[in-house]
Amino acid sequence: MRIKTEDKIVQKVLAKMDQRSLIGQKKYGATMMQEIEGQEKDLDRFLVDVQEELMDALLYIEAARRCLTDEIEEVMINRMGVIGQNGNTGKHYEDEFVNNMSPEEISHYVKMSEKADMIKRMEVWVDEPEAKSLENEKAI
């Protein structure tokens, strides 16, 4: 079969499907068509396979969302640090940023901001004993 499309994305997906098929044939010792013709798998077994794959996909989606949230959080914390270094509170940037968000995004942003504030408080709390220790050494 010759692929006629010139769409590079479609070509890439088809190439990946071809590669997956070869991996499956090696792993299971048969093509999907051979499994049907040999009655090794029936409709119910294929549907169970689909369910299992979709459950795996949900796990991958949730893991990817977690990675994205962590990356956004890191960027926001770094952004606020840069703005603060310039002697700017960043309030006007934040207002503009928030005005372009959906209610769900605002809720998530508030949670990230609260987490960033907690991290800053923890950093101060951890650094505080060292600072007091240094002050005591100077006093002696």
Secondary structure, 3 states (H helix, E strand, C coil): CCCCCCCHHHHHHHHHHHHHHHHHHHHHCCCHHHHHHCCCCCHHHHHHHHHHHHHHHHHHHHHHHHHHHHHHHHHHHHHHHHHHHCCCCCHHHHHHHHHCCCHHHHHHHHHHHHHHHHHHHHHHHHHHHHHHHHHHHHHC
